[in-house]
Amino acid sequence: MLKIIISIGSAILALATLIGGASAIDYFCEGCVKHFIWAHFSLLVTGLIVALALLILVIAVVFFLKKWQQNQYDIEEPTGQVPLNSPFYIERPPIESECYRLILKPDALIRIKAPRQMGKSSLMTRILHHAEQSGYHTLCLSFQEADSAIFANLDHFLQWLCLSVTEQLGLPDKVEAYWQNSRLNNKRCCSRYFKEYLFTEIKEPIVLGLDEVDRIFQEQIATDFFGLLRAWHEKGKNDKAWQKFRLVITHSQEVYISLDINQSPFNVGTAIELPEFNHEQVQTLFNRHKLPHTNTQIEQLITIVGGHPYLIRLALYKMAQSQITLDKLLQTAANEKGVYADHLRRQLVNLQEHPELATFFKTVVTADNPIQAQTLEPAFFKLSALGLIRTDEENKVIPWCELYRRYFKSRF
């Protein structure tokens, strides 16, 4: 496009030059060169200036058009965790600064809880990055990426854990050697592997991020594994070797599995619950997407999707790509062909796969008034983990946002 427009501008300039040249030749043939120059000098200069001005104007317009298109392409599509260098990561003070402070403390344990797509992994990435910038060794394991078979056996799972950590630290695999002593149980083998091998080879503190740990809440290994994490944290209070080990955990669900209060890692350390975006944070996202807006428009969007980070960013991304206007989005948000169609269908599938959850959720979205939380047990925790419900100021249950109320009320 740029080449075509520049060619047009160049053609205009060439045409002006050609006309002037033809006139000059004509007068030259009649021996009137001097007369021609003096008679038409101002006209020729004016024509040349006009042609140059047109060319510059065309180039400027093309430059700004390309810059505008480039800005559109630079806007990240809101999929997965937000990259470290992204301008679209919005801090939720004082969460980030508090986590950065805590992770540098001996035997730190940070637990980040929120429904999916609320920013847990993005926050963990920044905590690990901060620790890395401080000279620590950092590594991250996502339980969503592990094969289901790994969770079926505690011995296999702990060996997988040790091997995964070893690989990320760039060390030789010595897992088999530490599991040769059959007199030790697998948890002791795992602890010895960390303390006697990993902590000996790595002199700096090690920060391990465990993402989506609720993946194993319903597995048989859950009680033993979480008890092991609690034991490691307790060792860090007095054992210098374990004080260099720091842990960051993310999970979506409430911990509804039965864990001994003295063996659970979910009642120690620091719990971080990620809140929704507020008005100011949504306004910041409007600005970073370079979208004109009013306070009323911000509130209209929040009314539909709450302050849900993913749903907010998806709306602004589509608007910045000129795929939809805010007015149209608000009208069609709950439609099958609206911006949120894929997201809503995924939530619908979740409910269809768990009819007992669908039954309870129907009670919430069709109720004229908020309902008591205890009436939803035990589905309350699972629906909360899916981000479909939440509690209001009176601790009563309501749909997470108006979008969910509209969409699901018409399907029950």
Secondary structure, DSSP 8 states (H G I E B T S, - for coil): -HHHHHHHHHHHHHHHHHHHHHHHHHHHHTT-HHHHHHHHHHHHHHHHHHHHHHHHHHHHHHHHHHHHHHHHHHS----SS--TT-TT----TTHHHHHHHHTTSTT-EEEEE--TTSSHHHHHHHHHHHHHHTT-EEEEEEGGGS-GGGGG-HHHHHHHHHHHHHHHHT----HHHHT--TTS-HHHHHHHIIIIIIHHH--S-EEEEEE-GGGGTTSTTHHHHHHHHHHHHHHTTT-HHHHTEEEEEEESS---S---TTT-GGGSSEEEE-----HHHHHHHHHHTT----HHHHHHHHHHHTT-HHHHHHHHHHHHTTS--HHHHHHHTTSTTSTTHHHHHHHHHHHHH-HHHHHHHHHHHH-SS-EEGGGGTTHHHHHHHTTSEEE-TTSEEEESSHHHHHHHHTT-
